[in-house]
Amino acid sequence: MRQSQFFIKTQKEPPKDEVSINAQLLTRGGFIYKNFAGIYTFFHLGTLVLQKIIKIVREEMDAIGGQEILLNALQDPAIWEKTKRWSDEELDIWFKTKLKNKSELGLASTHEEPLAELMSHYIHSYEDLPIYVYQIQTKFRNELRPRGGLLRTREFIMKDLYSFSSTEEELNEFYETVVRSYTKIFERVGLGDVTYRTFASGGAFSKFSDEFQTVCKAGEDTIYLDERKNIAVNKEIYTDEVLSDLGLNKKDLKELKAVEVGNIFKLGTRFSEPFGLMFEDEQGNKKPVVMGSYGIGPARVMGTIVEVHHDEKGIIWPESVAPFKAHLLNLHADVKKADDIHNRLTESGVDVLYDDRDISSGEKLVEADLIGIPTRIVVSEKTLEKKSVEIKKRGEKSISLLPIDKLHEI
């Protein structure tokens, strides 16, 4: 990918209306554009990162038996009225609209109701269970105060997985499987060292839900972390009774700010009963299906990665989600020789962004740091004299020379 032909519009100064680090750096680096409050466009660089995060999420969902589907975003009020969640008093983040015949519709913020209704037509026997389905789809939430760049928006992509089980025990077993899967996801995207399973309120569904909270200064949530046990408690349930239930001691806990990058809930029969989502067990008894829901916002994960992995120069992408593996900079070297190095890298399977533009070396180096691709490869007249290229890892100070005939080792 030649940068002279690639639509990357970087900015020297951060946008005046953005406070969060992720919004500032992603905008300056040409990854996103703010349309208006809580709404962002992803340029090609941003889309590359987002799709790599989604790929990791999809792989881990498939690995635990998830089957991908795609549900409708436009919602029928009649379905949601069965659980009383069409009411703005019950669910205050609706975007609602009307058809030309004046019938009201909603834009989905989640899919428990429509999926329970759908499954009621197909689940009839214990032999039909368990089922695990997920989607990666745009959601809409009428947030009063969107903030934090990609951390809280009004339109966003969400991976939402739903489980349908015959018993609480079956739900509990799968629930812990998802916990392990989420832990693996956050490790793979470069957040594993600072993301913790965090006990939170289960609301009307269960005693606890689980959040996955990433410790960082930009976090809206306050958690209390036991580093030795590798678990945390959300401030909303930080009571002596809860700590006792979880075997935690106040003296072992650190108070920290964190961003919620994932959450999972045991829904029980809260949504199956209103829709007649029942099955017949082995004895012929009718029972309600036991449900769970499990969410991750890939764009919020992307913003959180930037909040955690950056320095004063720009973003430092983990290699697993970086838009490219390497950034090749031609600093006024022989064009044909630089092109040959680019071709060698490409032929050896290195995903490389090639800065072949006719601009100053200083501009190229500054932009490379801002964009944050993991490996910077510099070709100049000095390196060519040594039949080498200069290698530098983003975020590290050391620079080394690599012979051109060993480019395949990158």
BATI-659838 format. One record per residue (C-alpha): residue number from 1; residue in three letters; x, y, z. Coordinates in steps of 0.001 Angstrom, whole numbers. Layout:
N
VOLUM seq type      px      py      pz
VOLUM NUM  Ala       X       Y       Z
...
This chain:
410
VOLUM seq type      px      py      pz
VOLUM   1  Met       0       0       0
VOLUM   2  Arg    1652    3206   -1222
VOLUM   3  Gln     971    6172     999
VOLUM   4  Ser     997    8524   -1996
VOLUM   5  Gln   -2151    6727   -3180
VOLUM   6  Phe   -3668    6068     232
VOLUM   7  Phe   -6281    8352    1793
VOLUM   8  Ile   -4618    9316    5078
VOLUM   9  Lys   -5201   12846    6282
VOLUM  10  Thr   -3216   13476    9437
VOLUM  11  Gln   -3453   16618   11564
VOLUM  12  Lys    -720   18397   13494
VOLUM  13  Glu   -3064   19702   16177
VOLUM  14  Pro   -5778   17843   18094
VOLUM  15  Pro   -9407   18788   17361
VOLUM  16  Lys  -10587   21518   19716
VOLUM  17  Asp  -13817   19735   20642
VOLUM  18  Glu  -12176   16457   21695
VOLUM  19  Val  -10891   15927   25227
VOLUM  20  Ser  -10151   12185   25303
VOLUM  21  Ile   -6782   10867   24207
VOLUM  22  Asn   -8279    8223   21930
VOLUM  23  Ala  -10396   10746   20020
VOLUM  24  Gln   -7496   13180   19675
VOLUM  25  Leu   -4947   10631   18454
VOLUM  26  Leu   -7324    8679   16216
VOLUM  27  Thr   -8492   11914   14586
VOLUM  28  Arg   -4981   13304   14178
VOLUM  29  Gly   -3748    9976   12813
VOLUM  30  Gly   -6439    9798   10118
VOLUM  31  Phe   -8318    6854   11624
VOLUM  32  Ile  -11666    8518   12379
VOLUM  33  Tyr  -13683   11667   11707
VOLUM  34  Lys  -16222   13131   14096
VOLUM  35  Asn  -19490   13850   12283
VOLUM  36  Phe  -21187   15212   15382
VOLUM  37  Ala  -21536   14346   19075
VOLUM  38  Gly  -21324   10582   19560
VOLUM  39  Ile  -21132    9793   15817
VOLUM  40  Tyr  -17897    8888   14023
VOLUM  41  Thr  -16812    7874   10532
VOLUM  42  Phe  -14022    5311   10256
VOLUM  43  Phe  -11502    5987    7504
VOLUM  44  His   -9611    3100    5910
VOLUM  45  Leu   -6883    3062    8591
VOLUM  46  Gly   -9548    2947   11295
VOLUM  47  Thr  -11529     292    9472
VOLUM  48  Leu   -8437   -1910    9208
VOLUM  49  Val   -7956   -1775   12988
VOLUM  50  Leu  -11657   -2273   13706
VOLUM  51  Gln  -11858   -5303   11393
VOLUM  52  Lys   -8830   -6914   13062
VOLUM  53  Ile  -10492   -6559   16464
VOLUM  54  Ile  -13723   -7979   15046
VOLUM  55  Lys  -11798  -10891   13502
VOLUM  56  Ile  -10351  -11801   16898
VOLUM  57  Val  -13777  -11570   18545
VOLUM  58  Arg  -15375  -13670   15798
VOLUM  59  Glu  -12692  -16363   16052
VOLUM  60  Glu  -13180  -16691   19798
VOLUM  61  Met  -16986  -16768   19530
VOLUM  62  Asp  -16785  -19483   16886
VOLUM  63  Ala  -14353  -21426   19079
VOLUM  64  Ile  -16936  -21775   21880
VOLUM  65  Gly  -19730  -22878   19563
VOLUM  66  Gly  -21241  -19517   18641
VOLUM  67  Gln  -23163  -19388   15378
VOLUM  68  Glu  -23171  -16013   13646
VOLUM  69  Ile  -26469  -14470   12573
VOLUM  70  Leu  -27624  -10970   11615
VOLUM  71  Leu  -30815   -9562   13105
VOLUM  72  Asn  -32884   -6579   12039
VOLUM  73  Ala  -32050   -3157   13481
VOLUM  74  Leu  -35595   -1748   13057
VOLUM  75  Gln  -37744   -2914   15956
VOLUM  76  Asp  -41445   -3684   16318
VOLUM  77  Pro  -42838   -1977   19454
VOLUM  78  Ala  -45250   -4892   20052
VOLUM  79  Ile  -42348   -7223   20823
VOLUM  80  Trp  -40772   -4855   23329
VOLUM  81  Glu  -44083   -4022   24979
VOLUM  82  Lys  -44275   -7627   26188
VOLUM  83  Thr  -41402   -6925   28571
VOLUM  84  Lys  -42438   -3289   29156
VOLUM  85  Arg  -39118   -2116   27725
VOLUM  86  Trp  -40666     -95   24881
VOLUM  87  Ser  -41415    2551   27472
VOLUM  88  Asp  -38841    5336   27707
VOLUM  89  Glu  -39251    5155   31464
VOLUM  90  Glu  -37968    1563   31423
VOLUM  91  Leu  -35369    1938   28646
VOLUM  92  Asp  -34366    5570   28277
VOLUM  93  Ile  -31895    5245   25375
VOLUM  94  Trp  -34330    4528   22532
VOLUM  95  Phe  -34050    6141   19128
VOLUM  96  Lys  -37608    5986   17776
VOLUM  97  Thr  -38895    6770   14317
VOLUM  98  Lys  -42069    6384   12237
VOLUM  99  Leu  -43093    4769    8987
VOLUM 100  Lys  -45011    6823    6431
VOLUM 101  Asn  -48222    5267    7762
VOLUM 102  Lys  -47346    6792   11183
VOLUM 103  Ser  -46546    3398   12751
VOLUM 104  Glu  -43757    3744   15304
VOLUM 105  Leu  -40502    1793   15122
VOLUM 106  Gly  -37326    1703   17188
VOLUM 107  Leu  -33635    1339   16412
VOLUM 108  Ala  -32254   -1568   18425
VOLUM 109  Ser  -29834    -954   21271
VOLUM 110  Thr  -29777   -4673   22145
VOLUM 111  His  -31635   -7822   21002
VOLUM 112  Glu  -32879   -9908   23944
VOLUM 113  Glu  -36564   -9414   23119
VOLUM 114  Pro  -36545   -9945   19336
VOLUM 115  Leu  -34290  -12983   19620
VOLUM 116  Ala  -36401  -14576   22364
VOLUM 117  Glu  -39462  -14033   20183
VOLUM 118  Leu  -37698  -15514   17153
VOLUM 119  Met  -36443  -18573   19044
VOLUM 120  Ser  -39944  -19271   20376
VOLUM 121  His  -40805  -20435   16836
VOLUM 122  Tyr  -37905  -22897   16667
VOLUM 123  Ile  -37116  -24236   20150
VOLUM 124  His  -39623  -26870   21288
VOLUM 125  Ser  -37668  -29736   22867
VOLUM 126  Tyr  -34672  -30339   25117
VOLUM 127  Glu  -33089  -31825   22003
VOLUM 128  Asp  -33051  -28329   20460
VOLUM 129  Leu  -30826  -27024   23269
VOLUM 130  Pro  -28340  -25575   23954
VOLUM 131  Ile  -28036  -22914   21238
VOLUM 132  Tyr  -25464  -20113   21127
VOLUM 133  Val  -25924  -17379   18529
VOLUM 134  Tyr  -24168  -14075   18082
VOLUM 135  Gln  -24079  -11122   15747
VOLUM 136  Ile  -21759   -8202   15000
VOLUM 137  Gln  -24062   -5355   14172
VOLUM 138  Thr  -24625   -1608   14464
VOLUM 139  Lys  -26538    -558   17565
VOLUM 140  Phe  -28102    2782   18466
VOLUM 141  Arg  -28315    4346   21917
VOLUM 142  Asn  -29727    7789   22601
VOLUM 143  Glu  -27016    8739   25075
VOLUM 144  Leu  -27683   12054   26795
VOLUM 145  Arg  -23993   12882   26969
VOLUM 146  Pro  -21792   10879   24585
VOLUM 147  Arg  -18188   11335   25650
VOLUM 148  Gly  -14737    9835   25690
VOLUM 149  Gly  -14373    9594   21921
VOLUM 150  Leu  -15088    5978   20979
VOLUM 151  Leu  -15728    5018   24605
VOLUM 152  Arg  -19360    6200   24659
VOLUM 153  Thr  -21143    6869   21367
VOLUM 154  Arg  -24677    6958   20019
VOLUM 155  Glu  -24046    4637   17078
VOLUM 156  Phe  -21614    1761   17438
VOLUM 157  Ile  -20809   -1793   16402
VOLUM 158  Met  -21545   -4445   19016
VOLUM 159  Lys  -20896   -8140   19264
VOLUM 160  Asp  -23820   -9580   21174
VOLUM 161  Leu  -23965  -13290   21939
VOLUM 162  Tyr  -27044  -14992   23381
VOLUM 163  Ser  -27224  -18429   24954
VOLUM 164  Phe  -30303  -20637   25237
VOLUM 165  Ser  -30033  -23462   27766
VOLUM 166  Ser  -32292  -26042   29386
VOLUM 167  Thr  -31062  -25575   32984
VOLUM 168  Glu  -29338  -23067   35245
VOLUM 169  Glu  -26419  -25493   35527
VOLUM 170  Glu  -26034  -25573   31746
VOLUM 171  Leu  -26148  -21755   31649
VOLUM 172  Asn  -23563  -21489   34451
VOLUM 173  Glu  -21177  -23811   32646
VOLUM 174  Phe  -21390  -21857   29392
VOLUM 175  Tyr  -21169  -18558   31275
VOLUM 176  Glu  -17759  -19522   32644
VOLUM 177  Thr  -16738  -20636   29156
VOLUM 178  Val  -17509  -17111   27954
VOLUM 179  Val  -15479  -15654   30831
VOLUM 180  Arg  -12462  -17606   29612
VOLUM 181  Ser  -13175  -16631   26004
VOLUM 182  Tyr  -13380  -12930   26874
VOLUM 183  Thr  -10147  -13172   28837
VOLUM 184  Lys   -8494  -14599   25727
VOLUM 185  Ile   -9948  -11856   23508
VOLUM 186  Phe   -8558   -9079   25680
VOLUM 187  Glu   -5184  -10804   25828
VOLUM 188  Arg   -5118  -11039   22028
VOLUM 189  Val   -5954   -7360   21454
VOLUM 190  Gly   -3235   -6206   23847
VOLUM 191  Leu   -5320   -5405   26925
VOLUM 192  Gly   -4823   -8618   28884
VOLUM 193  Asp   -2466   -7161   31496
VOLUM 194  Val   -4858   -4379   32501
VOLUM 195  Thr   -8310   -5945   32033
VOLUM 196  Tyr  -10046   -7682   34916
VOLUM 197  Arg  -13175   -9704   35523
VOLUM 198  Thr  -15261   -7329   37613
VOLUM 199  Phe  -18329   -8270   39611
VOLUM 200  Ala  -21228   -5855   39116
VOLUM 201  Ser  -24940   -5697   39746
VOLUM 202  Gly  -27042   -8352   38048
VOLUM 203  Gly  -30047   -6034   38171
VOLUM 204  Ala  -33343   -7856   37779
VOLUM 205  Phe  -31632  -10883   36263
VOLUM 206  Ser  -29254  -12340   38854
VOLUM 207  Lys  -27224  -11483   41942
VOLUM 208  Phe  -24187  -10519   39900
VOLUM 209  Ser  -23265   -9760   36339
VOLUM 210  Asp  -19685   -9695   35118
VOLUM 211  Glu  -17962   -6748   33523
VOLUM 212  Phe  -14539   -6750   31952
VOLUM 213  Gln  -12907   -3534   33059
VOLUM 214  Thr   -9689   -2112   31620
VOLUM 215  Val   -7758      55   34044
VOLUM 216  Cys   -6984    3475   32580
VOLUM 217  Lys   -7284    7130   33524
VOLUM 218  Ala  -10061    7767   30998
VOLUM 219  Gly  -12388    5289   32684
VOLUM 220  Glu  -15880    6324   33759
VOLUM 221  Asp  -16159    3478   36251
VOLUM 222  Thr  -14530    3018   39632
VOLUM 223  Ile  -13471    -510   40530
VOLUM 224  Tyr  -11804   -2120   43534
VOLUM 225  Leu   -9137   -4573   42428
VOLUM 226  Asp   -7532   -7514   44197
VOLUM 227  Glu   -4374   -7943   42120
VOLUM 228  Arg   -3461  -11253   43730
VOLUM 229  Lys   -6830  -12853   42909
VOLUM 230  Asn   -7054  -10985   39586
VOLUM 231  Ile  -10677   -9952   40166
VOLUM 232  Ala  -12415   -6686   40926
VOLUM 233  Val  -15695   -5277   42204
VOLUM 234  Asn  -17589   -2369   40682
VOLUM 235  Lys  -18155     555   43032
VOLUM 236  Glu  -21938     171   42579
VOLUM 237  Ile  -21909   -3057   44629
VOLUM 238  Tyr  -18946   -2329   46886
VOLUM 239  Thr  -20446   -3443   50209
VOLUM 240  Asp  -19250   -5582   53077
VOLUM 241  Glu  -21824   -8253   52189
VOLUM 242  Val  -20648   -8488   48582
VOLUM 243  Leu  -16987   -8602   49578
VOLUM 244  Ser  -17778  -11398   52012
VOLUM 245  Asp  -19663  -13347   49319
VOLUM 246  Leu  -16685  -13038   46970
VOLUM 247  Gly  -14071  -13790   49613
VOLUM 248  Leu  -12438  -10367   49234
VOLUM 249  Asn  -10845   -8215   51929
VOLUM 250  Lys  -10944   -4409   51792
VOLUM 251  Lys   -7285   -4112   52775
VOLUM 252  Asp   -6306   -6076   49649
VOLUM 253  Leu   -8242   -3830   47251
VOLUM 254  Lys   -7032    -898   45139
VOLUM 255  Glu   -9417    1817   43981
VOLUM 256  Leu   -8925    2431   40245
VOLUM 257  Lys  -10576    4096   37248
VOLUM 258  Ala  -11526    1724   34442
VOLUM 259  Val  -13340    1392   31110
VOLUM 260  Glu  -15917   -1364   30679
VOLUM 261  Val  -14920   -3209   27494
VOLUM 262  Gly  -17284   -6181   27859
VOLUM 263  Asn  -20165   -7453   29972
VOLUM 264  Ile  -22075  -10689   30479
VOLUM 265  Phe  -25416  -11404   32149
VOLUM 266  Lys  -27320  -14423   33357
VOLUM 267  Leu  -30825  -13544   32163
VOLUM 268  Gly  -32572  -16627   33503
VOLUM 269  Thr  -36172  -16781   32229
VOLUM 270  Arg  -36735  -12991   32282
VOLUM 271  Phe  -37167  -12863   28491
VOLUM 272  Ser  -38203  -16406   27625
VOLUM 273  Glu  -41408  -16417   29718
VOLUM 274  Pro  -43064  -13326   28139
VOLUM 275  Phe  -42588  -14826   24661
VOLUM 276  Gly  -43596  -18388   25474
VOLUM 277  Leu  -40064  -19569   24779
VOLUM 278  Met  -40604  -23024   26284
VOLUM 279  Phe  -39228  -26497   25725
VOLUM 280  Glu  -40359  -29975   26632
VOLUM 281  Asp  -37911  -31867   28860
VOLUM 282  Glu  -37202  -35609   28773
VOLUM 283  Gln  -40193  -36272   31056
VOLUM 284  Gly  -42546  -34270   28837
VOLUM 285  Asn  -42739  -31261   31164
VOLUM 286  Lys  -42905  -27756   29722
VOLUM 287  Lys  -40166  -25446   31013
VOLUM 288  Pro  -38925  -21973   30117
VOLUM 289  Val  -35613  -21689   28296
VOLUM 290  Val  -32791  -20228   30413
VOLUM 291  Met  -30956  -17361   28697
VOLUM 292  Gly  -27711  -15424   28942
VOLUM 293  Ser  -26335  -12422   27029
VOLUM 294  Tyr  -22741  -11413   26386
VOLUM 295  Gly  -21569   -8126   24837
VOLUM 296  Ile  -18380   -6534   23509
VOLUM 297  Gly  -18091   -3237   21624
VOLUM 298  Pro  -15183   -3516   19145
VOLUM 299  Ala  -14942     258   18598
VOLUM 300  Arg  -14886     880   22345
VOLUM 301  Val  -12123   -1735   22576
VOLUM 302  Met  -10275     183   19845
VOLUM 303  Gly  -10563    3445   21768
VOLUM 304  Thr   -9458    1737   24979
VOLUM 305  Ile   -6381     282   23262
VOLUM 306  Val   -5343    3819   22300
VOLUM 307  Glu   -5951    5081   25850
VOLUM 308  Val   -3656    2341   27183
VOLUM 309  His   -1061    2191   24384
VOLUM 310  His     242    5643   23469
VOLUM 311  Asp    2971    8119   24273
VOLUM 312  Glu    3553   11839   23667
VOLUM 313  Lys    4245   11142   19977
VOLUM 314  Gly    1129    9136   19154
VOLUM 315  Ile    -432    5685   19143
VOLUM 316  Ile    1472    2446   19825
VOLUM 317  Trp    -653    -318   18285
VOLUM 318  Pro    -246   -3920   19481
VOLUM 319  Glu     760   -5928   16433
VOLUM 320  Ser   -2416   -8060   16573
VOLUM 321  Val   -4667   -5096   15771
VOLUM 322  Ala   -2328   -2668   13986
VOLUM 323  Pro   -3498   -1507   10539
VOLUM 324  Phe    -185   -2738    9090
VOLUM 325  Lys    2674   -4770   10509
VOLUM 326  Ala    5364   -2471    9137
VOLUM 327  His    5725    1127    7963
VOLUM 328  Leu    8375    1581    5266
VOLUM 329  Leu    9741    5124    4947
VOLUM 330  Asn   11816    6223    1990
VOLUM 331  Leu   13911    9124    3290
VOLUM 332  His   15086   10477     -70
VOLUM 333  Ala   16797    7265   -1118
VOLUM 334  Asp   16950    5917   -4667
VOLUM 335  Val   13304    5335   -5608
VOLUM 336  Lys   13914    2129   -7569
VOLUM 337  Lys   15887     602   -4710
VOLUM 338  Ala   13238    1634   -2162
VOLUM 339  Asp   10540     193   -4420
VOLUM 340  Asp   12495   -3059   -4596
VOLUM 341  Ile   12612   -3218    -784
VOLUM 342  His    8850   -2640    -700
VOLUM 343  Asn    8338   -5466   -3189
VOLUM 344  Arg   10586   -7802   -1171
VOLUM 345  Leu    8586   -7128    1976
VOLUM 346  Thr    5287   -7682     216
VOLUM 347  Glu    6472  -10893   -1429
VOLUM 348  Ser    7634  -12243    1948
VOLUM 349  Gly    4127  -11704    3340
VOLUM 350  Val    4757   -8550    5373
VOLUM 351  Asp    1702   -6291    5509
VOLUM 352  Val    3390   -2941    4859
VOLUM 353  Leu    2414     698    4432
VOLUM 354  Tyr    4954    2341    2115
VOLUM 355  Asp    5568    6074    2561
VOLUM 356  Asp    6773    6956    -909
VOLUM 357  Arg    5646   10607    -762
VOLUM 358  Asp    7820   13522   -1772
VOLUM 359  Ile    7795   15318    1585
VOLUM 360  Ser   10450   16021    4204
VOLUM 361  Ser   12026   13237    6228
VOLUM 362  Gly   10940   14956    9424
VOLUM 363  Glu    7279   14941    8383
VOLUM 364  Lys    7442   11253    7541
VOLUM 365  Leu    9016   10321   10877
VOLUM 366  Val    6538   12394   12896
VOLUM 367  Glu    3546   10934   11041
VOLUM 368  Ala    4881    7396   11462
VOLUM 369  Asp    5042    7864   15235
VOLUM 370  Leu    1541    9360   15265
VOLUM 371  Ile       0    6508   13256
VOLUM 372  Gly    1767    3969   15484
VOLUM 373  Ile    2436     959   13234
VOLUM 374  Pro    4562   -1526   15271
VOLUM 375  Thr    7696   -1717   13094
VOLUM 376  Arg    9252    1248   11298
VOLUM 377  Ile   11602     459    8413
VOLUM 378  Val   13697    3333    7092
VOLUM 379  Val   15550    3250    3796
VOLUM 380  Ser   17980    6101    3118
VOLUM 381  Glu   21160    6673    1153
VOLUM 382  Lys   23165    5848    4296
VOLUM 383  Thr   21384    2541    4874
VOLUM 384  Leu   21664    1609    1199
VOLUM 385  Glu   25431    2147    1362
VOLUM 386  Lys   25433    -620    3982
VOLUM 387  Lys   22949   -2715    1973
VOLUM 388  Ser   20637   -2513    4967
VOLUM 389  Val   17524    -872    6301
VOLUM 390  Glu   16980     756    9683
VOLUM 391  Ile   14551   -1025   12013
VOLUM 392  Lys   12827     579   14988
VOLUM 393  Lys    9968    -759   17094
VOLUM 394  Arg    7299    1813   17934
VOLUM 395  Gly    7591    2772   21577
VOLUM 396  Glu   11203    1616   21856
VOLUM 397  Lys   14334    3774   21620
VOLUM 398  Ser   16769    1271   20136
VOLUM 399  Ile   17440    1292   16403
VOLUM 400  Ser   19120   -1534   14508
VOLUM 401  Leu   20276   -2271   10989
VOLUM 402  Leu   18962   -5274    9067
VOLUM 403  Pro   20582   -6495    5840
VOLUM 404  Ile   18225   -6170    2888
VOLUM 405  Asp   18606   -9864    2098
VOLUM 406  Lys   17145  -10661    5540
VOLUM 407  Leu   13951   -8613    5186
VOLUM 408  His   11915  -11819    5353
VOLUM 409  Glu   12904  -12060    9054
VOLUM 410  Ile   10799   -9020   10021
